C-alpha cells in the first residue's frame, strides 16, 4: 500500500506526498531489507501515469516473519517514528517517511 507523507526531495526540493515501494530485496545473510521507494507529487500524478519525482533505496533492519507479507512489513517499518534514543539513524534516509500514513 502507498504511503502518504510530505517529503521534500533532496534533488529538487519539490514536496512529494505519495510514495510507493517499487522493489524489495531481502538479504538473509545480513538480516536486512532494501526497499526502493518511488515518490510522486500526489496520488493523482501516480494514477495519471506520471513518473516519480524521486526514487531512493532505504535499508531496513530485520526481516519479515516467514509467513508475513514482506511488502507490508517494509511499509510498516517505513512509517515508524524515529526512536527517541536514536539521535543519528544508521542510514541517512531510514526515517524519511516517519509518521506517514499507509493509504490505499
Rosetta silent file (secondary structure, phi, psi, omega in degrees, C-alpha in Angstrom):
SEQUENCE: XXXXXXXXXXXXXXXXXXXXXXXXXXXXXXXXXXXXXXXXXXXXXXXXXXXXXXXXXXXXXXXXXXXXXXXXXXXXXXXXXXXXXXXXXXXXXXXXXXXXXXXX
SCORE:     score description
SCORE:     0.000 S_00000001
   1 L     0.000  145.604  179.183    0.000    0.000    0.000 S_00000001
   2 L   -68.059  165.444  179.165    1.269    3.513   -0.684 S_00000001
   3 E  -117.707  129.764  173.816    2.459    5.928    1.974 S_00000001
   4 E   -98.462  121.313  179.957    1.105    9.464    2.338 S_00000001
   5 E  -167.933  134.518  175.944    3.746   11.781    3.766 S_00000001
   6 E   -78.658  117.361 -176.581    5.083   15.172    2.779 S_00000001
   7 E  -129.367  121.906  177.845    8.709   14.577    1.874 S_00000001
   8 E   -82.870  116.561 -176.813   10.993   17.258    0.470 S_00000001
   9 L   -72.194  134.503 -175.522   13.079   15.621   -2.219 S_00000001
  10 L   -66.903  -29.537 -174.902   16.788   16.380   -1.872 S_00000001
  11 L   -76.544  -32.657 -176.114   17.476   16.803   -5.584 S_00000001
  12 L  -126.673  -13.026 -174.004   14.850   19.465   -6.360 S_00000001
  13 L    69.302   10.979  174.370   13.258   20.408   -3.026 S_00000001
  14 L   -70.992  143.918 -179.470    9.893   19.549   -4.553 S_00000001
  15 E   -93.203  117.416  176.779    7.493   18.140   -1.970 S_00000001
  16 E   -96.945  137.687 -176.897    6.296   14.642   -2.810 S_00000001
  17 E  -115.137   -3.183 -173.261    3.193   13.459   -0.992 S_00000001
  18 E  -139.140  124.351 -170.770    2.676    9.902   -2.275 S_00000001
  19 E  -130.427  138.022 -175.352    5.249    7.119   -2.027 S_00000001
  20 E  -129.288  130.671  172.638    5.242    3.564   -3.354 S_00000001
  21 E   -74.837  114.860 -177.976    7.542    0.643   -2.557 S_00000001
  22 E   -95.174  -29.235 -177.552    8.521   -0.492   -6.040 S_00000001
  23 E  -148.789  145.790  178.837   11.080   -3.119   -5.171 S_00000001
  24 E  -139.156  126.329  177.922   12.091   -5.004   -2.067 S_00000001
  25 E  -114.098  129.184  177.337   15.210   -7.092   -1.602 S_00000001
  26 E  -103.171  124.904  179.355   15.577   -9.407    1.372 S_00000001
  27 E  -108.894  102.587 -175.319   19.136  -10.136    2.463 S_00000001
  28 L   -74.210  -20.630  178.420   19.076  -13.237    4.636 S_00000001
  29 L   -76.068  -47.954 -178.517   22.791  -13.061    5.423 S_00000001
  30 L   -86.401  -13.192 -178.914   22.775   -9.501    6.803 S_00000001
  31 L    70.958   37.352 -178.187   19.211   -9.698    8.136 S_00000001
  32 E  -131.079  158.195  170.363   18.131   -6.542    6.274 S_00000001
  33 E  -111.469  146.471  174.044   15.586   -5.425    3.693 S_00000001
  34 E  -118.934  110.798 -178.527   16.397   -2.948    0.949 S_00000001
  35 E  -102.728  128.152  171.631   13.285   -1.042   -0.167 S_00000001
  36 E   -95.872  118.353 -175.311   13.271    1.032   -3.348 S_00000001
  37 E  -114.162  127.002  175.643   10.698    3.776   -2.841 S_00000001
  38 E   -99.743  132.806 -178.536    9.352    5.957   -5.652 S_00000001
  39 E  -111.197  130.484 -178.924    7.965    9.352   -4.623 S_00000001
  40 E  -115.272  156.112  176.786    5.252   11.099   -6.601 S_00000001
  41 L   -55.556  -43.732 -177.698    3.867   14.604   -6.366 S_00000001
  42 L  -161.014  171.402  174.114    0.471   13.125   -5.461 S_00000001
  43 H   -60.871  -40.136 -179.626   -1.760   10.076   -5.838 S_00000001
  44 H   -61.621  -39.803  177.544   -3.342   11.776   -8.824 S_00000001
  45 H   -63.553  -45.081  178.236    0.047   12.122  -10.514 S_00000001
  46 H   -61.712  -47.863 -178.782    0.793    8.421   -9.951 S_00000001
  47 H   -63.558  -27.010  178.810   -2.667    7.391  -11.175 S_00000001
  48 L   -82.403   -0.134  177.840   -2.192    9.549  -14.287 S_00000001
  49 L    83.921   14.875  178.749    0.952    7.573  -15.152 S_00000001
  50 L   -70.828  156.320  178.016    3.399   10.362  -14.348 S_00000001
  51 L   -76.983  152.548  174.920    6.984    9.475  -13.469 S_00000001
  52 L   -64.105  150.005  177.459    8.178    9.648   -9.872 S_00000001
  53 L   -89.116  -10.735  177.956    9.929   12.870   -8.934 S_00000001
  54 E  -160.843  149.548  176.083   12.372   10.983   -6.736 S_00000001
  55 E  -141.588  139.668 -179.265   13.444    7.412   -6.047 S_00000001
  56 E  -149.331  156.349  173.555   15.611    6.102   -3.245 S_00000001
  57 E  -101.382  134.623 -179.636   16.763    2.914   -1.577 S_00000001
  58 E  -124.677  124.258  178.965   16.157    2.633    2.140 S_00000001
  59 E   -84.943  128.825  179.543   17.853   -0.022    4.268 S_00000001
  60 E  -119.483  125.908  178.730   15.586   -1.526    6.930 S_00000001
  61 E   -70.826  140.829  176.546   16.978   -3.646    9.730 S_00000001
  62 L    94.758  167.572  179.710   15.337   -7.022   10.221 S_00000001
  63 L  -130.347  152.531  177.233   13.359   -9.430    8.076 S_00000001
  64 L   -70.020  157.253  173.442    9.665  -10.291    7.969 S_00000001
  65 L   -60.863  156.236 -174.124    8.418  -13.492    9.563 S_00000001
  66 L   -61.541  -25.465 -178.844    8.327  -16.383    7.080 S_00000001
  67 L  -102.501    6.571 -177.223    4.528  -16.214    6.743 S_00000001
  68 L   -92.431  155.293  175.131    4.266  -12.392    6.611 S_00000001
  69 L   -74.880  115.092 -175.425    3.797  -10.194    3.546 S_00000001
  70 H   -63.325  -33.711 -179.945    7.283   -8.703    3.006 S_00000001
  71 H   -68.839  -44.078  177.975    5.944   -5.546    1.335 S_00000001
  72 H   -63.033  -37.716  177.220    3.515   -4.830    4.189 S_00000001
  73 H   -60.095  -48.790 -178.991    6.370   -5.480    6.646 S_00000001
  74 H   -64.229  -43.544  179.589    8.612   -2.938    4.891 S_00000001
  75 H   -60.904  -39.627  177.424    5.840   -0.347    4.624 S_00000001
  76 H   -62.225  -40.510  177.737    5.173   -0.686    8.339 S_00000001
  77 H   -68.385  -35.934 -177.009    8.834   -0.052    9.113 S_00000001
  78 H   -64.114  -29.440 -178.116    8.992    2.918    6.741 S_00000001
  79 L   -97.006   -0.374  177.687    6.326    4.869    8.664 S_00000001
  80 L   -61.677  141.288  175.296    7.703    4.083   12.140 S_00000001
  81 L   -69.935  149.035  176.163    8.681    7.096   14.201 S_00000001
  82 L   -69.236  127.171  178.875   12.360    7.547   14.915 S_00000001
  83 L   -59.863  145.245 -177.686   13.025    6.268   18.451 S_00000001
  84 L   -60.844  -30.526 -177.087   13.901    8.982   20.962 S_00000001
  85 L   -85.250    2.218  177.683   17.168    7.248   21.835 S_00000001
  86 L  -105.044  101.145 -179.463   18.362    7.284   18.198 S_00000001
  87 L   -85.780  -30.603  177.008   19.971   10.658   17.599 S_00000001
  88 L  -130.048  107.613 -179.657   21.711    9.643   14.366 S_00000001
  89 L   -61.296  154.430 -177.258   19.925    6.926   12.364 S_00000001
  90 L   -63.771  -26.098  178.830   22.145    4.178   10.949 S_00000001
  91 L  -130.186  140.968 -172.477   21.269    5.240    7.381 S_00000001
  92 L   -53.137  -38.371 -174.954   20.678    8.821    6.256 S_00000001
  93 L  -107.324   15.951 -174.836   17.164    8.231    4.940 S_00000001
  94 L   -56.043  -38.342 -177.133   15.975    5.493    7.329 S_00000001
  95 L  -109.434   31.374 -178.827   13.239    7.672    8.857 S_00000001
  96 L   -58.624  -33.551 -176.283   12.365    9.681    5.713 S_00000001
  97 L  -113.372   20.185  179.649    8.687    8.710    5.967 S_00000001
  98 L   -56.230  132.305  179.875    8.395    8.517    9.758 S_00000001
  99 L    84.594   -1.525  177.566    4.893    9.450   10.834 S_00000001
 100 L   -69.783  171.686 -179.086    3.469    8.863    7.356 S_00000001
 101 E  -119.023  133.905  175.461    0.196    7.073    6.809 S_00000001
 102 E   -79.748  124.209 -176.132   -0.318    3.866    4.852 S_00000001
 103 L  -124.741  172.731  176.091   -3.162    4.543    2.391 S_00000001
 104 L   -96.044    0.000    0.000   -4.978    2.795   -0.444 S_00000001
